[in-house]
Amino acid sequence: MLSIGTLISNLAAWITTSTGTHEAVAVWLSMLVIAVVGALITVGVMALGWRYKALIVRNKQVRFARIFMPYVPRIGFLSALRIPMPRFRFNLSGWRGLATSTAIVGAGFTLALTTVIATTDNTPIWPESGASYQLPKVFGTPLEPDPENPSQQSQTLQLNLGDNSRLDKLAFENMSLGKANLDRCVDITYATTGVATTAFLHTGKLSMLNVSAPTFVTTGAEISQLNLAGSIDGSSVTPTQDSTVPELVVNSDRGAGTFESKDSTVDRIVIKVTGSPKVGEIIFKNVHCSVGEWYISNVKAGEMVQDADSKFGNGTGIDVPSYSVSPGVKIRGGSTSGLVDRPINVR
């Protein structure tokens, strides 16, 4: 069964690469192809066996055990009511019989493959936590346990976005993040130091709606329109105004997919960037961190929005910044007048 699973994976990868078919669809198409081929082989062997049965059983004694049918008493009142009973007739001769037999055997193959794969395959599927995903591929790679708790399975949701990643929408909604000693609860940054100055996540709009965390940092980004509001426990908002920052538009849905993670609890959300991935819109809605920093870098956005319901603060008071937009952030315009300094302690 493992060899069949490998065959399905290889065939699905070939279909995805050759035709651009979505990975999940490619897996089902691969299963269907293998089921049909298996059914044709099975029916073919049965047909050959039936055709040459005389050669197969020549000079051999074939005994069939007697089959006793249980006695079923006759129900008289049903006969008196003259209830019509449905009758079924199957013609299993010729091409019609071959097609019928193939369909029946193929359905059995498909059911068996689906059942075995569902019960034995532990490959994580988006948006299961504890795995990294090379979106737009939906099948992930399990992550190693976190160094802080090596005996526990990782609960991190990690996305690796590269040049081949083009998404219509990436949304995180109704999620709770955080664990003890966590450094960053949301981490959008470059994948390796080697691409720190060249890798940028391009998005038409980055929205943060009713979100919260103890601290917030944005650096190393280019944002055409930066519009920030919400309650913060001390701030240092000093972006660099640059009229050369272009308006970024990512509207084409061709070859793009929508990926959402909703109503779940994870340790953190990590987005690692290489190359120039494109996402039409990134949305964080009702996402709350109990521990750690909300960190954004290596992003080029047409607009970055934070609404008035968002809250950031670690209880150090308004004279110590819990919220930072560094000079490394270049903006063309926008407004930060909606930010309100007041004592907040997010836990």
N, C-alpha and C positions, 0 to 999 in steps of 0.2 A: 504493500500500500504506500510505503514511503517513495518507491520509484514512480508510482502513478502521481503522487503529489509533486514530485520534482518535475515530471513531464508536464503537469498542468501549469506549474510556475513558469517553466521555460517557454511553453507555448503562449501563455498569457503575455509574457514579456515581449515575445516576438510580435504578437498582434498589436500591443500598445506602441511599440517602436515603429512598426511598419505602417499602421493606419491612424495612429493618434487616438485610438479608442481609450475611453476611461478605464483605469486599471481594474475596477470592480466588474465592469461589463466584460472586459477581456477574460477575466477568470471564469465567469459563467459561460462565455462562448467556448473557452477551452474545455470546460467540463462537458458541454454539449457535444463538441466534436469527438471527444474521447468516448463518450457514452454511445454515440451513433456508430463509431468505428467498432467498438466492442460488441455492440448489438449485431452489426452486420457479420462480424467474424463468428459470433456464437450461432446465429441463425444459419450461416453458411455451413458450419461444421455439422449442425443438426440435419440440414437438408442433404448433405453428402452422405451422412450416416444412414438416413432413411432410404436414399436412392440405392445405396450399395449394401443394404442390410443383408441381402442374400449372401454376399461374399463375406461379410463380417461374421455371420452366425453359421456359416457352412461347417459341417462336421462338428458342430458344438450343440450341446443340449441347453436350451434356454427354458427355464421353468419360471412360471409366474405364479406367485402365491394367490390363493383364492381371496377375493375381496367380498366380505359379507356385508350386505346393506341392512341396516337396522330396520325393523318393522315400524312403520308409521301408521297409527290407526287412522281410519278414515273419519273425517268430520262431516257428518251428514247434513247439518243445517247450512254449511257453506255451499254444498251441492244444491240444496233446495233453493237458496237465494240466487243461484246462478251468477256468482261473482266472477267476472272475467279475469283470468290470470294472464299476465304478460308472458309472451314467448320470445325467446332470443334465438337467433340463428346466425352462426358465423360460417363464412365461406373462407376456408384456409387453403384453397387451391390456387395455383398459378401466381401471378404477380401480386394479386390482391392478398393472398395468404402470406406472401413474403413480406409485403409492406406491413400487414397487421402484426406479424410475428416480430418484425424489427422494432415496431413502435412499442410493443409490450416489453420486450427485452430491454430496449433503450430506456424506457421509463424506469425499469428496475435498476439499471446501471446508474442513472442520474440520482435516484433516491438513495442508493447505497453510497455513492460518492459524496453526496451532500451530507448524509448522516455521519459517515466516518470522518470527513474533514471537520465538520462542526464539533465533533466530540474529541478529536485528537489534536487539532491544530491550535497552538497557543499564540499564533502571530497576532500582535495587537492591531486593531483597526481604529482609525480616527473616529472620535477623539479620545480613545482610552489613554489614561495617564500611565506614567512609567515607561514611556517610549519616545523615540524621536521619529519625526515624519519628514520625508523629503517631498513636501507638497509640490505638485498636485497628486502624487501617489498617496493612496489612502492606507496602505499597509506599512506599519512602522517597525522599528528595530528596538527591542527591549533595552532599557538603560541599566547600567550597573547600579547597585545600591549606593546611596549617598555615603560619603566618607564619615559623616557624623553618626550614621546608624547603619553600619554594614550588614547587620542582621535583618534589616527591614527592606522590603522592595521599594524602589524609587516610586514616588508619586508625582514626578515632574512631567509636565506636558511641554515637549520641546519640538520646535519647528526649525528645519534647516531649509532656508530659501536661497536659491542660486539663480543663475542666468536663465535656466529653463523653467523657472517658476513664474507663472502668470495667473493671477487669481482675480476673479470679479469682486469677491468680498471675503474678508476674514473677520469673523465676529466671535467675541467672547461675552457671554451674558449670564447673569445670575450665578456667579462663581465666587467661592471663598478660598483664599490663598493664605499660606503661612505655616510655619512650623518653628520649633525652638532653634535659636541660633542661625536663622536664615539671613543671608546677606542681602539678596535681592529677591523680591517676590514676582516682579515683572522685569524681565531683562531683555531689551531689544538692542543688539549690538553686533559687531563684527564677529565672524567665526574664529579667526586666528589673527595674531598680531601682524602677520604678513600682509593682510588685506585691510588693515585698520584705516588706511587713508583712501582706499579705492572701492571698497564695498559699500553700497548704499541701497537701502530699501526704498523704492519709489512708490509713492501712493498719492492718489488724488486727494484723499481726505483721511485724517486720523482723528477719531472722535473718542472722547472720554466723558461718559455720561453717568453721573451718580457713582463715582468711584472714590476709593479712600485707601490711604496707606500712611504709615508713620512718617516717611520722608519721600521726596520726589526730586529727581535730577534729570535735566535734559541738556545734552551737550553734543558737539560734533554733528550738527544738523543744519539743513537748509529748508526754510519754511516760508512759502510765499505770504500767507496770511496766518498770523498767530493770534488767536482770540482766546483769552483765558479768563475764567471766572471761578468762584468758589471760595471756601473758607480755608485759611492756611495759618499755621502757627509759626509766624515769622517767615520772611521771604527774602530772596536775593534774585531779582529778575532783571538781568542786564544783557539782553540779546544785542547783537550787532546789526544795525540797520544797513542794508546793502541793496541798492536799487537794481543791481544786476541779477538778483535772485529771480528766476523765471517763474511764471505761473505754470504749475505742473498739472497736466490733464491726463488721466488714465481711464479712458471710457470704453475702449474696445473690449468686447466680451469674447471675441473669437479665440477659441482654444483655452478659455478661462473657466474656472469652476468656483463655486461658492462653498466655503468651509466654515462650519459653525461648531462651537463648543458651548453647551448650555447646561445650567442646573447641575453643577458638579463641584466637588471639593478636590483641589490639588495643592501640592506644596508650592509650586511656582509655575509661571509661564515664561518659557525661554524662546526667543526667536533669534537664531544665528544667521547672519547675512554674509553671503559671498557673491561677488559679481554685482548684477543690477536686476534683482527680482522686481516684478511689477504687481501691485495690488490696487484694484480700483478704490476700495474703501476698507479701512481697518476700524473696527468698532469695539470699544470696551464699555459695556453697559452693566451697571450693578455688579461690578467686580470689586471685591474688598479684600485688602491685605491686613492681617492682624500683626504681622512681623515683616520687617524687611523694607527695602527701598524700591520705589517705582522708578526704573532707570530706562531712558530712551536716548540712543545715539545712532549715528550712521543712518539717518532717515532724511530723505528728501520728499517734502510733502507740499501739495498745493494749498492745503489748509490744515491747521491743527486747532481743534476746538476742545475746550474743557468747560463744562456747564457749571451753573451756580450751586448745584446740589453736591458737588465734589468736595471732599475734605482731606486735608493733609496736615499732620502734626504729630510730634513725639513728646509733647509736654514740656519742652525746654523753654517756652515763652516766646513772645513775639520779637524779642531782641536777638534771638539765636535762630538763624534760618533753618527751617525744616523743608523749605521749598526753594529749589534753585533752577533758574534758567541761565546758563552760563554765557559769557561773551563768545564762546565757540559756536553758538547758535546764530546763524545769519537769517534775518527776516527782511521781507520787502515792506511789510506793513502789518496792521492789525491793532488789537487793543488788549491791554492787561488791566484796565481800570476796574474790571469786575472782581478782582482778587481782594478779599477782605481779610486783614490780619486780626486774629483773635485767638485766645488760648484754646488749643485743641490737643487732645492726647488720644490717638487712634491705637486701640489695642484689640 
